[in-house]
Amino acid sequence: MDVLVDYQIYDVIKLKQQDVIYNYTNDIEDPYLFGAPNPNMIHIISTPDGKYLSNGMETLDKRLLRQIEIQMDNNQYGDSVNYIYSDSRLYTITNIPSKNASIATIISRDYNDAFKDMMLNSVVNILMVLIALVFMTLLIWVSSIIHPLNVIRNYIEKVKRNEDATLIINREDEIGQLAEVLVEMNDVIRHQEKVKEEMIQNISHDLKTPIATIKSYGEAIKDGVYPYETLEKSVDVIIEHADRLEKKVYNLLTLNRMDYLTSEQIDQNHEFEVKEIIEQVIVSSNQLRQDVSIVVVGDNSLIYGSEEPWRVVIENLLDNALRYAQTEIVIETDDHMISVYNDGSHLAEGKIEQLFKAYEMGEGGQFGLGLSIVHKVTSNYGYHVSAVNTEHGVIFKIER
């Protein structure tokens, strides 16, 4: 800090000194040679005849004056030379070649101290202003972050309490993106909850019907009454409803079980022939719709994963195809590709993307679980499943 102030003082000294040099080289004599009276600035000119011209050299300390006289006599430089006395007083000696003279300009100690105080106060004031500006900037910046975060927190609290909540944050940064994602997530959750509630009601109703039938038929048979003509036919009704009940429960359990079967037992390096499983599933399912022809095309059928999860996938795809097919189902296989075509009615375009979500049902669907199980298994094994309307039907395709 002191060095910086000293340089500033030297600049002031040289500026005043140049005015005196100008007056001296233009033969301006007292009382105008040294300009306006300034007790803080003393000039000493050493003339060629060995005399000294000054505006106050008699006020200087004798040792300082003697030191300056020696330095002026020995100064052979064209440029100015800066000096500092033992009492921290500053002065500058400059040659005047055109007059074969030299000039020393000394600044008073009081002025020196006052100038340092002024510089120090200026620097302190500037620093305080800068600190204040930085603090205000930080305060505004922090406020711009905290406020939207508080809005997001309140929104999440309302969502958690299942209250109606609106979140509008017009920002293009990460906070704005976070707000958009939260709104989208809430919309998806609400939609899924609504669909799940509807499906639970439907499932409850579907479970209630076979249970009630089984119970009533069982009680009637116990009392010796055959509700459906004969004992054999009445028992067949009980078995039929028990099968329906078993299948519905099986689908619900399978959806949760697939996480374990595909994530815990997944082996990306294990391949097996899926065609044999397809043929086994066809044999067990063909009796459901004997009026529908099921054709398998393709020789290559290697696929990654374990047999049990893929068996569930084929069963669900074939069951879905049998539900909608009119006369024909074509299953095509290739290495790491399976497609199932049926010549039934087209899928609604707005429903195609939703088919593979849990509890989403297509027209005529049962639970909305079968295709979600297909999606879960194929995704965990690194495959993609899609549904596409063709000219004469619908094709479900699994591929990498």
C-alpha positions as CSV (number, residue, x, y, z in Angstrom):
1,M,0.0,0.0,0.0
2,D,2.8,2.4,1.0
3,V,4.7,1.8,-2.3
4,L,1.5,2.5,-4.3
5,V,1.0,5.8,-2.5
6,D,4.7,6.8,-2.9
7,Y,4.4,6.3,-6.7
8,Q,1.3,8.5,-6.7
9,I,3.2,11.2,-4.7
10,Y,6.2,11.0,-7.1
11,D,3.8,11.6,-10.0
12,V,2.5,14.8,-8.3
13,I,6.0,16.0,-7.6
14,K,7.1,15.5,-11.2
15,L,4.0,17.3,-12.5
16,K,4.7,20.4,-10.4
17,Q,8.4,20.1,-11.2
18,Q,7.7,20.2,-15.0
19,D,5.8,23.5,-14.5
20,V,8.9,25.0,-12.8
21,I,11.2,23.6,-15.5
22,Y,9.0,25.2,-18.2
23,N,9.2,28.6,-16.5
24,Y,13.0,28.3,-15.9
25,T,13.7,27.4,-19.5
26,N,11.6,30.3,-20.7
27,D,13.6,32.7,-18.4
28,I,10.6,33.5,-16.2
29,E,12.0,34.9,-13.0
30,D,10.5,35.5,-9.5
31,P,7.8,35.9,-8.3
32,Y,6.4,33.7,-11.1
33,L,9.3,31.2,-11.5
34,F,7.9,28.7,-8.9
35,G,4.2,29.4,-9.7
36,A,1.6,29.9,-7.0
37,P,2.9,29.8,-3.4
38,N,2.7,26.2,-2.0
39,P,4.3,25.6,1.4
40,N,4.0,21.8,0.8
41,M,6.2,21.9,-2.3
42,I,9.8,23.2,-2.2
43,H,11.9,23.6,-5.4
44,I,15.6,24.0,-5.6
45,I,17.3,24.9,-8.9
46,S,21.1,24.5,-9.2
47,T,22.3,27.1,-11.7
48,P,25.4,26.7,-13.9
49,D,27.3,29.4,-11.9
50,G,26.9,27.3,-8.7
51,K,24.0,29.3,-7.2
52,Y,20.7,28.0,-5.9
53,L,17.2,29.3,-6.7
54,S,14.5,28.2,-4.3
55,N,11.1,29.0,-2.9
56,G,11.9,27.7,0.6
57,M,15.2,25.8,0.9
58,E,16.0,27.6,4.1
59,T,13.2,25.7,5.8
60,L,14.8,22.3,5.1
61,D,16.8,20.3,7.6
62,K,20.5,21.0,7.0
63,R,21.4,17.4,6.6
64,L,18.6,16.9,4.0
65,L,19.7,20.1,2.2
66,R,23.3,19.0,2.1
67,Q,22.3,15.5,0.8
68,I,20.2,17.1,-1.9
69,E,23.1,19.5,-3.0
70,I,25.5,16.5,-3.3
71,Q,23.0,14.5,-5.3
72,M,22.3,17.4,-7.6
73,D,26.0,17.9,-8.3
74,N,26.4,14.2,-9.0
75,N,23.3,13.7,-11.0
76,Q,24.3,12.9,-14.6
77,Y,21.0,11.3,-15.7
78,G,18.6,12.8,-18.2
79,D,15.6,11.2,-16.5
80,S,14.2,12.1,-13.1
81,V,15.6,10.2,-10.1
82,N,13.3,9.5,-7.1
83,Y,14.7,9.6,-3.5
84,I,13.4,9.1,0.0
85,Y,14.8,10.7,3.1
86,S,15.3,9.0,6.5
87,D,12.1,10.7,7.8
88,S,10.1,9.2,4.9
89,R,10.1,12.6,3.0
90,L,10.0,12.1,-0.8
91,Y,11.8,14.2,-3.4
92,T,12.8,14.0,-7.1
93,I,15.9,15.4,-8.9
94,T,15.8,16.1,-12.6
95,N,18.4,17.5,-15.0
96,I,17.6,20.5,-17.2
97,P,20.1,20.0,-20.1
98,S,19.1,23.1,-22.0
99,K,20.2,25.3,-19.1
100,N,23.0,23.0,-17.8
101,A,21.1,23.0,-14.5
102,S,19.2,20.6,-12.3
103,I,16.2,20.9,-10.1
104,A,15.1,19.1,-6.9
105,T,11.5,19.1,-5.7
106,I,10.8,18.1,-2.1
107,I,7.3,17.5,-0.7
108,S,6.6,18.3,2.9
109,R,6.2,15.5,5.5
110,D,2.7,16.8,6.4
111,Y,1.6,16.7,2.8
112,N,3.1,13.3,2.4
113,D,1.1,12.0,5.5
114,A,-2.1,13.7,4.4
115,F,-1.8,12.3,0.9
116,K,-1.3,8.8,2.3
117,D,-4.4,9.2,4.5
118,M,-6.4,10.5,1.6
119,M,-5.4,7.5,-0.6
120,L,-6.0,5.1,2.2
121,N,-9.5,6.5,2.8
122,S,-10.2,6.4,-0.9
123,V,-9.2,2.8,-1.1
124,V,-11.2,1.9,1.9
125,N,-14.2,3.7,0.6
126,I,-13.9,2.0,-2.8
127,L,-13.6,-1.4,-1.1
128,M,-16.6,-0.7,1.0
129,V,-18.6,0.2,-2.1
130,L,-17.4,-2.9,-3.9
131,I,-18.2,-5.1,-0.9
132,A,-21.7,-3.5,-0.7
133,L,-22.3,-4.1,-4.4
134,V,-21.1,-7.7,-4.1
135,F,-23.3,-8.2,-1.1
136,M,-26.3,-6.8,-2.8
137,T,-25.6,-8.9,-5.9
138,L,-25.3,-12.0,-3.8
139,L,-28.5,-11.1,-1.9
140,I,-30.4,-10.7,-5.1
141,W,-29.0,-13.9,-6.5
142,V,-29.7,-15.9,-3.4
143,S,-33.2,-14.5,-3.2
144,S,-33.8,-15.4,-6.9
145,I,-32.9,-19.0,-5.9
146,I,-34.6,-19.3,-2.5
147,H,-37.9,-17.9,-3.6
148,P,-38.6,-20.4,-6.4
149,L,-37.3,-23.2,-4.2
150,N,-39.8,-22.2,-1.5
151,V,-42.5,-22.2,-4.1
152,I,-41.4,-25.7,-5.2
153,R,-41.3,-26.8,-1.6
154,N,-44.9,-25.5,-1.0
155,Y,-46.0,-27.2,-4.1
156,I,-44.5,-30.6,-3.0
157,E,-46.1,-30.2,0.4
158,K,-49.5,-29.7,-1.2
159,V,-49.0,-32.6,-3.5
160,K,-48.0,-34.8,-0.5
161,R,-51.2,-33.8,1.3
162,N,-53.1,-34.6,-1.9
163,E,-54.3,-31.0,-2.3
164,D,-54.8,-29.1,-5.5
165,A,-51.5,-27.4,-6.4
166,T,-50.3,-25.2,-9.1
167,L,-46.6,-24.5,-9.9
168,I,-45.7,-21.8,-12.4
169,I,-42.0,-20.8,-12.5
170,N,-41.0,-18.9,-15.6
171,R,-37.2,-19.7,-15.7
172,E,-35.0,-21.2,-18.3
173,D,-32.4,-22.5,-15.9
174,E,-32.2,-25.8,-13.9
175,I,-34.8,-24.6,-11.4
176,G,-37.3,-24.0,-14.2
177,Q,-36.5,-27.4,-15.6
178,L,-37.0,-29.0,-12.2
179,A,-40.4,-27.3,-11.8
180,E,-41.5,-28.6,-15.2
181,V,-40.4,-32.1,-14.3
182,L,-42.2,-31.9,-11.0
183,V,-45.5,-30.8,-12.7
184,E,-45.2,-33.5,-15.3
185,M,-44.4,-36.1,-12.6
186,N,-47.5,-35.0,-10.6
187,D,-49.7,-35.2,-13.6
188,V,-48.4,-38.7,-14.4
189,I,-48.9,-39.8,-10.7
190,R,-52.4,-38.4,-10.6
191,H,-53.3,-40.1,-13.8
192,Q,-51.9,-43.4,-12.7
193,E,-53.6,-43.2,-9.4
194,K,-56.9,-42.5,-11.1
195,V,-56.4,-45.4,-13.5
196,K,-55.3,-47.6,-10.6
197,E,-58.4,-46.8,-8.6
198,E,-60.7,-47.5,-11.5
199,M,-58.8,-50.8,-12.2
200,I,-59.0,-51.8,-8.5
201,Q,-62.7,-51.2,-8.6
202,N,-63.0,-53.3,-11.8
203,I,-60.7,-56.0,-10.5
204,S,-62.7,-56.1,-7.2
205,H,-65.9,-56.5,-9.2
206,D,-64.4,-59.1,-11.4
207,L,-63.1,-61.1,-8.4
208,K,-66.4,-60.7,-6.6
209,T,-68.4,-62.3,-9.4
210,P,-66.6,-65.7,-9.6
211,I,-66.3,-65.9,-5.8
212,A,-70.0,-65.3,-5.4
213,T,-70.7,-67.9,-8.1
214,I,-68.4,-70.5,-6.6
215,K,-69.9,-69.9,-3.1
216,S,-73.5,-70.1,-4.3
217,Y,-72.9,-73.2,-6.4
218,G,-71.0,-74.8,-3.6
219,E,-73.8,-74.1,-1.1
220,A,-76.4,-75.4,-3.5
221,I,-74.6,-78.6,-4.2
222,K,-74.1,-79.1,-0.4
223,D,-77.8,-78.9,0.0
224,G,-78.3,-81.5,-2.8
225,V,-79.4,-78.9,-5.4
226,Y,-77.8,-78.7,-8.8
227,P,-78.0,-75.1,-10.1
228,Y,-77.0,-76.0,-13.6
229,E,-79.0,-79.1,-14.6
230,T,-76.6,-81.9,-13.4
231,L,-73.9,-82.2,-10.7
232,E,-71.2,-82.5,-13.4
233,K,-72.3,-79.3,-15.2
234,S,-72.6,-77.4,-11.9
235,V,-69.1,-78.5,-10.9
236,D,-67.8,-77.4,-14.4
237,V,-69.2,-73.9,-13.7
238,I,-67.4,-73.8,-10.4
239,I,-64.1,-74.9,-12.1
240,E,-64.6,-72.3,-14.9
241,H,-65.0,-69.5,-12.4
242,A,-62.1,-70.8,-10.3
243,D,-59.9,-70.8,-13.4
244,R,-60.9,-67.1,-14.1
245,L,-60.2,-66.2,-10.5
246,E,-56.8,-68.0,-10.6
247,K,-55.8,-66.2,-13.8
248,K,-56.6,-62.8,-12.5
249,V,-54.7,-63.4,-9.3
250,Y,-51.8,-64.8,-11.3
251,N,-51.5,-61.7,-13.5
252,L,-51.4,-59.5,-10.4
253,L,-48.7,-61.6,-8.8
254,T,-46.7,-61.9,-12.0
255,L,-46.3,-58.2,-12.4
256,N,-44.5,-58.0,-9.1
257,R,-42.6,-61.2,-9.6
258,M,-41.1,-60.1,-12.9
259,D,-38.8,-57.6,-11.1
260,Y,-37.1,-60.4,-9.4
261,L,-37.0,-62.8,-12.4
262,T,-35.5,-60.2,-14.7
263,S,-33.3,-58.1,-12.5
264,E,-31.9,-60.7,-10.1
265,Q,-31.5,-63.5,-12.7
266,I,-30.6,-61.4,-15.8
267,D,-27.6,-62.6,-17.7
268,Q,-26.8,-60.7,-20.8
269,N,-24.4,-63.4,-22.0
270,H,-27.0,-66.2,-21.8
271,E,-28.9,-67.0,-25.0
272,F,-31.5,-69.7,-25.6
273,E,-33.9,-70.8,-28.3
274,V,-37.3,-69.2,-27.6
275,K,-39.1,-71.1,-30.4
276,E,-39.6,-74.2,-28.3
277,I,-41.3,-72.0,-25.6
278,I,-43.5,-70.4,-28.3
279,E,-44.6,-73.8,-29.5
280,Q,-45.4,-75.0,-25.9
281,V,-47.5,-71.8,-25.3
282,I,-49.4,-72.4,-28.5
283,V,-50.3,-75.9,-27.5
284,S,-51.7,-74.8,-24.2
285,S,-53.5,-71.8,-25.6
286,N,-54.8,-73.1,-29.0
287,Q,-57.9,-74.6,-27.4
288,L,-59.1,-71.2,-26.3
289,R,-59.9,-70.2,-29.9
290,Q,-59.9,-73.2,-32.2
291,D,-61.4,-71.0,-34.9
292,V,-58.2,-69.0,-35.1
293,S,-55.2,-70.2,-37.1
294,I,-51.8,-69.8,-35.3
295,V,-48.7,-69.9,-37.6
296,V,-45.1,-69.7,-36.6
297,V,-42.6,-68.3,-39.2
298,G,-38.8,-68.2,-38.9
299,D,-35.9,-70.6,-38.0
300,N,-33.6,-68.4,-36.0
301,S,-34.9,-67.5,-32.5
302,L,-32.0,-66.9,-30.1
303,I,-32.8,-64.4,-27.4
304,Y,-31.1,-63.2,-24.2
305,G,-32.4,-63.9,-20.7
306,S,-34.1,-66.8,-18.8
307,E,-36.9,-69.0,-20.0
308,E,-39.5,-68.3,-17.3
309,P,-39.8,-64.5,-17.9
310,W,-40.0,-65.0,-21.7
311,R,-42.6,-67.7,-21.3
312,V,-44.8,-65.1,-19.5
313,V,-44.1,-62.6,-22.3
314,I,-45.2,-65.1,-25.0
315,E,-48.3,-66.1,-23.0
316,N,-49.4,-62.5,-22.6
317,L,-48.8,-61.6,-26.3
318,L,-50.6,-64.7,-27.5
319,D,-53.5,-64.2,-25.1
320,N,-53.8,-60.6,-26.2
321,A,-53.8,-61.7,-29.9
322,L,-56.4,-64.4,-29.3
323,R,-58.6,-61.9,-27.7
324,Y,-58.8,-59.7,-30.8
325,A,-57.9,-61.9,-33.8
326,Q,-60.6,-62.8,-36.3
327,T,-59.1,-65.7,-38.2
328,E,-55.3,-65.6,-38.0
329,I,-52.3,-65.1,-35.8
330,V,-48.7,-65.1,-37.2
331,I,-45.7,-65.3,-34.9
332,E,-42.4,-64.5,-36.6
333,T,-39.1,-65.2,-35.0
334,D,-35.5,-64.2,-35.8
335,D,-32.4,-63.8,-33.6
336,H,-33.3,-61.3,-30.9
337,M,-36.7,-60.5,-32.6
338,I,-40.2,-61.7,-32.0
339,S,-43.4,-60.4,-33.6
340,V,-47.0,-61.3,-33.0
341,Y,-49.6,-60.4,-35.7
342,N,-53.3,-60.7,-35.5
343,D,-55.9,-59.7,-38.0
344,G,-58.2,-58.0,-35.5
345,S,-59.3,-54.4,-35.4
346,H,-56.9,-51.5,-35.3
347,L,-55.7,-49.9,-32.1
348,A,-56.8,-46.4,-31.3
349,E,-53.8,-44.1,-32.2
350,G,-54.0,-42.2,-28.9
351,K,-53.9,-45.5,-26.9
352,I,-50.8,-47.1,-28.5
353,E,-48.3,-45.4,-26.3
354,Q,-50.3,-46.1,-23.2
355,L,-50.8,-49.9,-23.8
356,F,-47.6,-50.9,-22.0
357,K,-48.3,-49.0,-18.8
358,A,-49.7,-50.8,-15.8
359,Y,-53.5,-50.7,-15.4
360,E,-54.0,-49.2,-18.9
361,M,-56.5,-51.3,-20.9
362,G,-57.3,-51.3,-24.5
363,E,-60.8,-51.8,-25.8
364,G,-62.0,-55.2,-24.6
365,G,-59.0,-55.6,-22.3
366,Q,-59.3,-57.3,-18.9
367,F,-56.9,-55.9,-16.3
368,G,-54.3,-53.7,-18.1
369,L,-51.5,-55.9,-16.6
370,G,-50.5,-58.3,-19.4
371,L,-48.8,-55.8,-21.7
372,S,-47.2,-54.0,-18.8
373,I,-45.6,-57.3,-17.8
374,V,-44.3,-57.7,-21.4
375,H,-42.8,-54.2,-21.3
376,K,-41.2,-54.8,-17.9
377,V,-39.5,-58.0,-19.0
378,T,-38.3,-56.8,-22.4
379,S,-37.0,-53.5,-21.0
380,N,-35.0,-55.3,-18.3
381,Y,-33.4,-57.6,-20.9
382,G,-32.5,-54.6,-23.1
383,Y,-35.3,-55.1,-25.7
384,H,-37.9,-52.7,-27.0
385,V,-41.6,-53.6,-27.5
386,S,-43.9,-51.7,-29.8
387,A,-47.4,-52.0,-31.3
388,V,-48.2,-50.9,-34.9
389,N,-51.4,-50.9,-36.9
390,T,-51.0,-52.7,-40.2
391,E,-53.3,-52.7,-43.2
392,H,-55.3,-55.7,-42.0
393,G,-54.6,-55.9,-38.3
394,V,-52.1,-55.2,-35.5
395,I,-48.5,-56.4,-34.9
396,F,-46.6,-56.4,-31.6
397,K,-42.8,-56.5,-32.1
398,I,-39.9,-57.1,-29.7
399,E,-36.4,-56.2,-30.9
400,R,-33.2,-54.7,-29.8
